[in-house]
Amino acid sequence: MKRILLAALLATGLIFSSCSQKAQQTVTKQPTVAKQLNFNQPLPFDSKIIKGKLPNGVTYYIRENHKPEKQASFRLIVKAGSILEEDYEQGIAHLCEHMAFNGTKHFQKQELVNYLESIGMRFGADLNAYTSFDETVYMLQVPTDSLPLLQKAMLILQDWAHNVTYDPVEVNKERGVVISEWRRGLGASQRIRDKILPILLKDSRYAQRLPIGKIEVLESFTPDVPKKFYHKWYRPELMGVIAVGDFDAKQIESMIKENFTPIQDPPHPPKRKYYDVPAQDTTLFAIATDPEATTAQVSVEFKMKADTQKTVGDYRDMVIENLATQMLSARLSEYTQKKNPPFIDAGAYKFRVVLPTEIFGLSAVGGPEQIIPAFKTLLIEAKRVQQYGFTPTELARYKQGYLRNLEKLYAEQNKTRSSNLVSELQRNFLYVEPVPGIAQEYKLVKALMPTITVKDINKAVQSWMDIKDRVIEVTGPEKLRKNVPSQDTLLAVMNEVNSMKITPYVDKVGAENLLATPPQGGKIAKEIKHPEIGVTEWILSNGVRVILKPTTFKNDEISFRAVSPGGYSLADDKILVSAKMAADLERESGVGPFSRLQLEKLLTGKIVRVNPYIKELTEGLRGASVKKDLETMFQLIYLHFTQPRFDSTAFLAYKSKVARYLQNLSRSPEFVYGDSVRAALTQHNPRYKTLTAEMLNQLNLKTAEKFYKDRFADASDFTFIFVGSFTPDTLKPFIEKYLGGLPSSGRHEKWRDVTYDLPQTVIDRSLHKGMEPKSIQTVIFFGPFEWSLPNVIKGHFVTEVLNIKLREHLREDKSGTYAPSVRDQFAHYPRQRYQIQIRYTCSPERVDELNDILFKDVDSLRNFGTTQKYLDKVKKMDLHEYKDSMKENPYWLSRLQFAITNDIPLEHILQIDDLIQSVTLKDVHTMAQKLLNPHRYLRYVLLPGKSQ
């Protein structure tokens, strides 16, 4: 089960708390509408939502939504988390969350998970929960094909609310699972967090109540402790029930009333207390180092009371905050494009860190030697904004982008997935965040944008920076502590910047047109129809192949992929580093006459992306746009082929960032372990060696440019796949003009087989590294494979059956690990072969015990196959996933590309249903005998360092 401890404690990106999670957006002036605005007017509540409260205090939300069809998302939210724990209960709120899946009145022990898997739901994806400081949330996704399924779903929610049984045997079993989850989180990030948190949340109860709890409590509590906590805090007035999906809302309301009205408070319940984070009237410094930290980070964070948007004016303030953090982040991002950037990445953010407190912050990540330059840069840009503010051109750009993104959400309002809508209602219950609905939000933002000025943005930023309650955080590797500044050094930098003369920001905006000269274009030479799947195929006069799949899954979304055989398999060993990184360098440089910064500014306000890539066997592009920006997308495609840019400044910036990222990776036990597994599997083939700082010295700009241009010099062996809300006639003029105008020489290349040879026997190794009592075991079965679509599906059945078995035995029966995973890979090219990888974290003392259980399950599946129960589960889950995916653009895009790269018919997508249905017990057994070879596998174990 997923758990949320502290949202983005050390975040460097943008994090916003806002209605419907908007991104950037803006507007044409509408002064007449703006004058009618009453900033004191309460925000409306979405009329599509039924909200009510039962006599016992349970709050409920219901909304009909038809995407995905015949499915519903449910949540039970309890306003009880780790903040309510007594000292002897630390970690118990989280354990109570786990116990909801281990025995209730109507579902004994593992019956709940078994039932949901039997109707096609997956544990984790469709059935999950998390515990935070102030709430515990249970999530359930179920089919709505029949009334019994809905009734069963409501029974599950009711059981979670007040019918968890707390069998002492199951409590003690789950104790081990929770300890495994605690163990999995151990490492540099956790140790640094434990040093920073008491300072960031100084003098508050939050600093002492992490949801994962304390290991000494988890190891010693008696089974009655979680049961008492559950009955004390799982009370109707603290509960919210959310239902969003393809159902009849009135019927669901009746079910909620029937199932939740009988729930009563326990006798003499304690008052639910809400805790604060006391303000500090000074600057605090939190400086933490760790032997296994791989990067350094510096942050300046201002703490304030969390806002609740209740009125139009409050909503306007939220829009101002979003615009401000986006513009400030953009300014910081410009530094990453300099030839010697002061950090790897940086950004501004404002988010709710805990229930009562929000943070506005500036943060940068880099190498240890960059802490002072990064800190100084953050302060300089903060001072620049304080002194001069933002420019009108910046604001106009980001307003436009803000509104365009909101416009897209509005266009997709009837195609939004239920899971997204559920999250918004959850925030209303927990934080009283308004839910006006996307139609009202779009209308409101269009009216508000003309009222927002540069002065408003500057005032907001100034108000944050005037806050005295701030924390300056610095973290980095322990062995490079000499680079980690002291508090006095940080104060000296602050004083230095305070005395500096800062010049105003200059917003350099380039040309407005991407293409100075349009291409000559070409024509459609041949058309092929694929009526069974609704696909049209064109061959252009220059040889380019185009696959078109119009859909109605989204109202305004056109996605594409382009693929060609070759990739960096065609690069000689001596230029391999440059070949692998060529597409990254091209993206970092921009395109045509535009640097990356100029391109970003030019494209602000457009919803479009195009990115080239070069993989081992293929090269190509991927991207998407909305209808308004279709021509821009095709122009970018054309430019990436015909005018790729390789800029020396961008090259130096990119190389500097990668070098600093690499320099301390060897301090991470997990990284060294992953690298060791890879090296053993590839038998140290130099083409598969993980990039090192030494190898980075081989990166050459001219070599990368030459390789990229060669890969994209001939479009005649490229296939473009377009999926989305279009008709072929809509795309035809763009395809003929821009794709038909791409260079072509008809060389029709193929990839080269330079892949690694698989080991021929069993490899059993271990690595001792790390400070914590934590082990990781990886077992990989591998070998030749007779590739065909039916065999791939049969092989996947083996993987899924094994995944369920290991979860049942390693986690549920033996409490030995938190989340064992089994993944597969069935390669067609360059050689037909497979890999099945098993991986989990556990206690070092239990490595051998759990390994024996793992191989018993493997041997059982290989020797005896599985049972009808497990076969039916996998069929149900795969069929449910297939039917759901068939109504999503990304699935069609990936399956059509799968057909192209594996030389199989486009129509294969229609065979998958029958192929899944046709798998038999004999098929699974036969495939398991082939794949789970006891004489050919890799086992690699990470153990703590020997000095531990």
N, C-alpha and C positions, 0 to 999 in steps of 0.2 A: 504493500500500500504506500502510495505517495505521501510524503509529509512535507509541510512547508514550515521551516524553522524561522527564518528571518529573511523577508523578501529583499533580495539584492543588497545585502549588507555592505558588500564591497563593490557595488555595481559601477560599471563605467559607461553603460549605455543609457538610453532614454527610457525612463519608467514613469508612466503617468497613471493616475487614478481618475478616470473620467467616464461619463456616460458612454456606453457602447464602444469603449476602447478605440477612440478615433486616432488617426495619425495626422499628418499635415493636411491643410486645407485653405480656399478663399473666394473672392467675390467681385462682382461688378457693383458699382455704387447704387444704392437704393435709398437716398436720403428721405424720401417721403415715408417709406416703411420705418426707417430708423427713428424718425421723429415720433412715431406712434408707440415706441417701446416704453414700457413701464418697468424700470429695473427692480422695483419692489414687488412686482407681480410674482406669485408663486409659480413654480414650474408645473406644467400639467403632468398627470399620470397617464401612461399609455392606456387608451381605451380598449386595446385588444387583450389586456390582462385582467383576469379576475383575481382580486385580492380580498382576502377575508380573514377573520379571526374567530376561532371557536370559543365557546364559553369557558373552556379550561385554559385559554391563552395561546393555543397553537395558531401560528400565522401561516397562511397558505397562499400560494401564487399558482395560477393556472393560465396557460396560453396555448391555444391551438397553433400548430405549425406543421407544415407538410414536407419538410426536408430534414432528414431522410423520410421517405414514405414508409408508412406502416411501422414506425418506430417512435419511441418516446424516451426522453431523458428525465430522470427523477433525482431529486436530492433531498436528503434529510440533513438539516443544519441544526446543530446544538450549540448555543452560546456558552460553551464550557470547554476550556482548554487547559493548558499547563499552568496558566496564571492562577488558577483556583487551587492548585495542589498545595498541600502542607509539605513540610520538609520531608516527612516520611513517605510522601506520595510522589516524589519527583520521577516522572516517567509513566505514571499510572493512567493519566488521561489518554496517552498514546496507546497504552496496552489495552484500555477499554475499547478503543477503536478497532484494534486487532481482534478482540474477543467477539465482536459482532459477526465475524465470519467463522466462528468456531463453536457454534451451538446456540440456538434460540428455541423458543417454545415450539415452533412449527418446523424447524430445520435442525436436526441433530448433527452435531460435530461438523463434518464436511459436506453435509447434504445440500447446503445452500450453493456452494461452488459447483457441486456435481449437477444440481438442477439447472443452473444457468448455463453451464457448458452443454447440457443436453438439449437446450433450445437454441444453441448457436452463439451464445455470448462468450466472450473471453475474459478470464480473470486478469485484471489490470487495465484492459482497454474499455470494457463495458461494466466492470464491477470493481470499484476502488474506493478509497477513502483517504483522508489526511487529517492530521491534528496540528493545530497551530497554537499560539499563545491564548487566544480568546475564543476559538471555536474548534469544533470537530465536524467534519463534513463527510457524508456518505453519498456515493454516486452510483447510479444504476441506470443502465441502458437496456431496454427490453423491446421485443416485437409487440405490435399492437394488433396482430392479425385476428385475435379472438378475445372474447371477454375473459375467459379463464386466465389467459396470460396477464392481463391487466389486474385481475383480482389477486393473482399470485404476487405481482410486483408490489401491490399495496400491502399485502400481508408481510412481505419482506421489510418494507419501510416501518410498518407498525412494530414488528419484532425488534428491529434495531432501536426503536424509540423506547420500548419498555419491557421487552421480553427476552433479553439476552440471559442465558442460563448460568454462566460462570461455573461450570463443572470444574472442580479443583484440578482434576487430571488435565483438562484442556488448558486451564490457566497456566499450569506449570510447563506444559508443552510450548505455549505461546510465549512464555517468558524467554525461552531460548531463541525464538524467532526475533523478538524485539531486541535482545542482546546482539543477535547477528546483524540487525539493522544498525544498531549503535556501532558495532565493530566496523561495518562497511564504511561508515562516515569518518573513521579515524584517519588522521593525516595532517599535512601542513595546514590546509585550509581550516580544519576544525581547531587546531591548536592556536592559530592566529586569531580566529573568531573568538575563542575563549579569552584571549588577552584584550581584544578590542571592545567586546560587548560591554563589560562592566564600566568602561569609560564613556562609550557612546550613550548608554542608557543609565548613567550614573544615578545612584540613590533610588533606583526604581526596582520594583519587584520583577520586572521583565528581565533584568540582567541575571537573575538567579533562577529563572524558570524556563530554560530551553525545553521544547517539547520532547526531545529524545530522552531527557531525564538524566539521572546519575546512575552509574553502573552499580554502585554499592546498594542502592535502593532496588534496582532491577534484580539483583542477585539474591536479595534477602527478604523481600516482602512476602507476606502470607496471602494465600488465595482470597481471603475475605476482604483485603484492602481494595482491590479494583471493584469488587461487587458493591461495597459501601460507597465508593466514589460515584459509581454509575447511578445508584438509586438516589444519591444525594443531589446530583446535578442534572441528570437527564429528566428534566421536568417540562411539562407542556408549555409554560410561559416562556421558556428559553428555546423553544423549537420552532423551526420554519420548515415547511414542506413545499417543494417546488416541483411542478409537473409541466413540461413543455413537450409537445409532440403531436403526432398524427392521430388524434382521438376526438371524441366529443367532450368538450369542456364541462358541460353540465353533468355528464356521467361521472367524470373524474371528481368533480366537486362533491357529488353525492358519496363517492367511495371514500374520499378523504374524511368527510364528516362521520361516516360509518366506522372507519378504522381508528380515527384519532380522538373523537369525542369522549370515548370511555376512559382515556388515560387521565389519571388523577395525580395530584401532587403527593409526595410522601408526607407523613405527619411531621409538623414543625420543621419545614424546610428552611435552611439558612438563606439569608439574603445574598443575592448574587452581587458581589462588590466589583466595581470597575476601578481599575488602578490607573494612576497617572505616571508620567515621566517628569519629575521635578525639573524646572528650568535652572540652568546654571548661568550665573551672571558674569561669565568669563570664558576665555578660550581654554579648552582642555586639549592636551596632547596625548595621543595614543600611538606609541611606537612599539612595534613588535617584529621580531625576526624569528626565523625558523630554519633549522638545518636542511629541511627538504623543500623549502620554498623555491620556486623556479623563476619568478618575476618579482619586481618591486612595484609598489603602488603607493600613490600619494593622493589624498583626498582632503578637501575642505568642505565640511558639512555644517549647515545651519539648521537647527532644530526649531520647530514651531508646533503649535496646536493644530491638529488635523482639521481641515475644512469640511463642511458639508454644504453641498450646493442645494439651496432651497428655493432661491428666487432667480429671476432672469439675470439680475446683477451678479449673483454668485456664479452663474453659468458663464457669464461674460468674463469674469475673473479667471475662471478655469481655462477658457480659450486663450486669454492673454498669457497665462502661465505656460501653456503648451507651446505657443508661438515663441515665447522668450527662451525656453530651454532648447528648442530646436535651432534657433538662430545662434545661440551661444555655442551649442555643440558644433554647428557648422563652422564657426570661426576657429574653434579648437582643432577641428578635423583638418583645416588647411595646413596646419603645422606638419601633419603626417606626410605631406607631399613635398616637403622641403628636403634638400639633399642630405642633411644631417638632422633629422627630426629630434626634438627633445623628449619624445615618448613614442611608444608603439601605437597607442590609441588613447583617446581622451574624450570626455563628454560632460554635458550638464544634465541634471535630472532633478525631478521633484516627485516624491512618492511617499506613501504611508508606510512607515517602517514597522510600527505597531499600532494598535487600535487608536490610541489617543494622540499619536505624534507623527508628523510629517517631516521630511528632510528635503531641503534644497541643497544640492551639492555639485561640486566640480571635482572630477577625478581623472587621474592619468595612470596608465600602466606602461612600464618600460623595464630596462635593465637597471641594476642597482646604481650604476654610475649616473643614471639619468634622474635620480630623485630630485636633486637640487634644481637642475634645469627645468624639469617638469613642474615642480612646485612654483618656481619663479614664473613660468609661462602661464600657469593657471591664475596666479595673482595679477600678472600684467593684463591679461584679457579681462579679468574681473574689474580691474581699475579702469581699463579703457571703456568698458560699458558704463561704469559708474560716472566717469568723467564726461563722456561724449554720447553715450547711448548708442542705439542702433540707427541705421540709415533708412530713409524712406524706400529705397530700392530693395533692401533686404526684406523689409516688412511686406512690401507688395508681392514679392516672390513667394514668401511663406504663407501669406494669406491665400494666394491663388492655389498653392499646393494643398493647404488645409481644406479648402472648399471642394477641390476636385476629388479628394479621397472620401469626403463625406458624401459627395454626389454619387460616388460609386456604391457606397453602402446603401444609399437610398435606392439606387437602381436595382440592387439585389435584395431588397427587403422581403420579397416573397420567395427568395432562394437561399435564405440564411439558415444554417444548420441549427437545430434545436440546442445543441451543446453550447453554442455561443450565446444564445438568449438566456439559457439557464444561469450562466455566470453573471450576467447583468442583474438578474433578479436576486441572486445571492448577495451581491454587493448592496442592493437596496435593503435587504434584511439586516445585514451586518453593519453597514456604515450609513444607512439612510441616504445612499446615493440615489439621485432622482432617476426615474425611468420614463421619460417623456415619449419614447419611441422614436425611431429613426426619421419618420416623416416630420414630426415636430422639431426634432433637433436640426434637421436640414433647413427647415423654414426659419428657425430661430437664428442659426449661424449666418444665413444669408442676410438677415436683417441686422445682426450684430456687427458684422465685419466692417461696414462703413463707419461705425462709431469708435472703432479701435484705432488708436493713433500710436505713433512712435513714442509720444510722451507717456501713454498708458503702459507700454511695454517697459520703458526705462524706469518708470515709477515702481512697477512690480519688482524688477530686479533689485532696485535700490532698497526697497523695503526688506527683501530677504537678506541682503548683505549688511544691513544695519543691525541685524539680530546679533546680540552679544552671546547668546547661547550657541556656541559653535565648537566643533571638534576637528582637529587636524590629525589625520591618520596617516601613518607611514608604516609600510610593511616591506620585508625583503628577506633575502637569504642570510642565514646566520653567519656563514663563513666569509661573507663579504660585508660584515658589519661595519667595517671602516667607511663604507660608502653610505651607510644609513645615518642620516644626520641626527644630532641631538636636538633637544628642545631649544637650547640656546642658538644653535645654528639656524633652525627654522625661524626663530624670532628675528635673527639678524637678516635673513632673506626678506622677511616681511617688512622690516624697517627700510631695507634697501629699495624695495619696490615702492614703498610709500613716498620715498624722496625722489623717485625717478620722474622724469618728464615723459609723459606718454602722448604720442601723436594720435589723431583720430584714425579710425578704420576707414580704408578706402575700398569701396565695393566695386571691383573691376568686373564689368559685364561686357562680354564680347559680342560678336555678331549674333543675329537672331536666326539665321538660316543654316541648317546643317550642311546642305549641299549647294555649292555655288553653281555647278553645272549638272543638270539631270542626265542620267544615262540614256543611251540610245534605245535600250530595251530589246525584247525579242517577242516571239509568238509561241502559242501552244501548238506543238507539232502533232501531238497524239493525245487522245482521251480514252481512259479505261474506266468503266463503271463497276463498282462492287456493291450491287443493290442489297445484298444480304446484310451488309453492315452500314449501309448509307454512306459509303465512301466514294469520292471521285478522285481519280488519279490522272495527272497530267505529265506529259514529257514535253519540256520546252525545247525550243530550237537550238539552244546551247547545250542540251543534254541533261539539264537539271530535272530531277524527278520531284514531283509535288504530290503529296497525299492530303486530301481535304476531308475532314469529318465535321460537318455542321452539327451542333447540338443545341438543346434548349435547357441544359442543366444550370447555366447562369444566363442572366439577361445581358451582361456586357463584359465578356471575358473572352479574349482570343489568345491562346497560348500556342507556342511553336517549339519545335526542335529541328535541328539540322544535323545530319550525321554523314560521315564519309569514312571509308576504311583507311587505315594507315597508322595514325597516332605516333607516339614517340617510339614505337617498336622499330620504326624506320631510322631512328637516330643511332649513330655509332656510339660506343661506350664513352669515347672521349668528349662528346658534346651532350651527353645524356642529361646532365643537370640543367643546362641551358634549354634543352628541348622540353623537359618536364615543366619548366617555369615560364616558358615563352608566352603562353596565353595570359598568365597572371601579370607579367610585365606589360603586355599590350593593354590590359584592362586598367592597370595603374597609370598608364601614360595618357589615357584618353583615346581619342580617335580623330583621324583627319587633322585639321588645323587646330583642334581644341584639346587643351590639357584636360586632365580629369576634373580639375576644379571648374574650369570654364564649361565643360560638358554638364557637370552637375547643376550649375547655375542655369544653363540654357534649358535643361530638362525639368527644372523645378516647376510644378504646376501641371506636368504631364504624367500620366500613368502609363509608363512604358519602361521596359528593361530589355536589354539584349547583351548577352555575355558569351564570348567565345570560350572554348575549352579544348584542351588536347589531352586525351587519355592514352592508355597504352596501345589500344588497337584502333582507336577512332579519334577523329577531331570533329568539331562542329560548333554549333551555337545553340543557345536556349534563351527563351524570353517570352514576353507577354505584353499585351496592351489592351486598352479599351477601344471602342469603335472610333472615338474622336481622334485618337493618336495612332491609328493604324499606319498612316503614311510615314510618321516619324519612326515607327518600328522598322518598316522596310528600308528607310534611309539609313538607319543604324546598321542593319544587316549588310547593306551595300558597302558602307564605309569600312566595316570590319574586314571585308574581303579586299577591297580595292585601295583603301587608304589607312592601313593599320599604323598606329603611332608608337614609336619606341623612343622615349625621351630620356636623355641622360640624367636629368635631375630626378625624374620619377624612378629611374633605375637605382640611383644612389639611395634614395629614400626607401625604396622597397628592400634593397639589400641590407640597409642599416636596421630596418625593423625586423627582418627575418633573423639577422645575426644576433640581435638582442633577445629574440624569442628563444633561440637555440642555446644560448651560452650557458644556461643553468639547468637545462632539461635533465641532465644526468643526475641531478640531486633528487629527482622524483623516483621513488621505488616503482610506482606503477608504470612510468614511462620506460624505465630500463627493463622492466619485466616484459612489457609488450614488445619492445625491440628484440629482446632475447628470443621470445616465442617466434617472431617473424623470421629471425635469422636461422633458427633451427629448422623451420618449415621449408624455407627457401634454400637451405644448405649453403648459406652465406653467398648466394649469387650476388655479385656486385651491383647488378641492375636493380635489385630490390632492397638495397641497403638504405636504412633510414638516413635522411639528410642530416649532416653534421656541419659544424662551423667550418671545418677543414674543407669539406666538399663544396660549401658555398663559395669558396674562393675560385671555383671553376666556372661560376656563373659569369657569362660574358654577354653584354648587350647586343653586339653585332651578330654573334652566333645565334642568340635567341631570335633576333629579328629575321635573320635569314631562314631559320627553320620554320618560324611561323608563316612567313610569306610563301614558302614552298608548300606548306600544308594547305593554304587557302588560295593558291595560285590558279587552281583548276576546279571549277564548280561542277564539271560535268559528271563527277561521280558522287555528288552530294544529293541526298534525299531530304527534302523539307516536309515536315508534318505539321499541319495546322488543325487545331481542334478548338471549337468554341462557338460563340454566338455570331455566326456569319452565314452568308450564302456564297457559293462559289463565284457567282457573278459579282458580288461585292469585292472579293479579293482579286479577281481576275486582272483589273488594270494595274494594281500594285505588283502582282506577281510577274506579269509580262514586262513591266517597266524596270523593276529593280532586280528581281531574280533572273529574268530573261536577259538583263544587261550585265550579268556577272561574267568574268573571264572564263574561257573554256578552251581546253586543248585536247580533250578526249584521251587523256593518258590512262584512266581507269586503274588505279593502283590497288594493291592489297596490303594488308598488314604483314609483318614478318614474324615468324615464330622464334622468339628469343627468350621465351619464358623459362622459368626455373624447372629443374627436374625434381620430382617429389622423392622423399626418402623411400627406401625399399623395405624398411623394417620398423621395429618399435624403437622409439626414442623416449627415454624417461630421464628428465633432468629437473634440477631445482636451482633456485637462486636465493641467496640469503641477502636481503637488503630491506631496510626500513626500521623505524623506531617503535612501531606499534605492534601489539599482539594480534596481527592480522595476516592471514594467508589468502592467496588466490590460487585456485587450481584451474587449469585449462587442459582439456583433452580434445584433440582434433583427429578425427578419422578421415582418411583421404585415399585417393586411388583413381584408377581409370573408370570411366563411366560411359555407358552406351546412351548418348544423348538423343532424346526424343521428348516431345511434349508429354506424352503419357508417362514416360519414365521419370520426368522431372516432378510430376504431380505425385506419383507413387513414392518417390524419394522424400518429398515434402511431408507425406503422411508419416513416414518413419520418424522424421524430425519432430513432428507435432505430438505423436504418441509418446515419444521419449521425453519431451518437454513436460507433459502432464505427469508422467510417472515420476520423474525426478522431483517435481514440485511436491507431489504427494509424499514421497519417501524421504527426500533430503530435508524438506522444510516442515511438512505437516507431521510426519511420523517421528522424525529424529530431531526436529528443532535445530538442525545443524547449519542452516544458511537462510538468508532472507529471500533472495530472488535468483535461483538457478536459471540459466538461459541456455537454450539450444538453438543454434542457427545453422542454416545450410547454404551452400553455393554449388550450383550445377553449371559448369562452364562448357559451352559448346566449342568456342574458339579461344586461343589458338589450338588447344588440345582438349579433347573430351575428358573431363575429370570432375571430381566432386570433393567437397569438404563438408564435414559436419562438426561444428565446434560446440563444446560444452564448457561453460564457465560459471564459477561461483566463488564467493568469499566465505571464509569460515575461520574458526579458531585454529591456530597452529597445532594444538593438541589433538584435534579431531580430523586432521588431514587424511590419515590412513584409514580411519573408520569410515568416513564418508566416501572415500575413493572405492572401498570395497562395495559399498551399497550402490554406487554409480555403476560399477562394472557388473554387479549382479543384475541390475536392470538392463544393461546393454546385452549381457549374455542371454537373459530371458527373452528379450525381443528378437535376438538373432536365432536362438535355438527353438523357440516355441511360438514366436509371433505374438499377436495381441488378441484381445477379445472383442466381441461384437460391441460391447459397451464403449470402448475407446474408439473403435472404428466409426461408430455412429456419431460420437462427439466431434471428431475431427471433420467428418462430412458436414455436419450441421454448421460448425464454425466457418469452414471454408466456403460453403454455399451461401451463408449469410453475408460473409465478407465480399464474395463475388457479386452477388445481386446488388449490394449497396454500392460497390465500386463501379459497377456498370453505368451508374447515373452520375459519375463524376468525371470532369474533363481530364484531370491528371492521370487517371487510370487508362483512359483511351489513348492518351499521348504516350504513356510508357509501354502499353501493349503493342501499339503500332510500331514504335521504335524497336521493341523486342522482336517483332516479326521481321523488320528490315535487317537488323544486325545478325539474326539467326537464320536468315534465308528460309523462312516458312511463310505460308500464305497469310495475308492480312486477316482472312476470315477465321483464323485459329481461335480468335477471342470467343466465337460462338460455340466452340467445342468444349470449353473449359467446364461448363456445367455438367455435361454428359460424362466427361472424363473423371470428374470428382465423384459423381454418382456411381460410376462403374468400378471403382476401386474395391477390391475384395480383401478378405483376411489373408488369402493366399498371396495376393500381390504384395501386401505389406510384409509378410514373412519372407517371401523370396527377395524383396528389395533389401530388407534388413540383413539378410545373410550376405548380400553383396557389399553393402555399405559399412557394416559394423565389423570390419575385418580384425580379428584378435591379433593378427601378426603384422599389422601395419597401422600404427597410430603414433601421435605425439602426445606425451603427457609432460606438462611443465608446471612446477609448483613454486610460488613465491612464498618464502618464509622470512620471519624477522631476521635482521642482521645478527650475526653470531655473537656480537658483543652485548645483545639484548638478553 
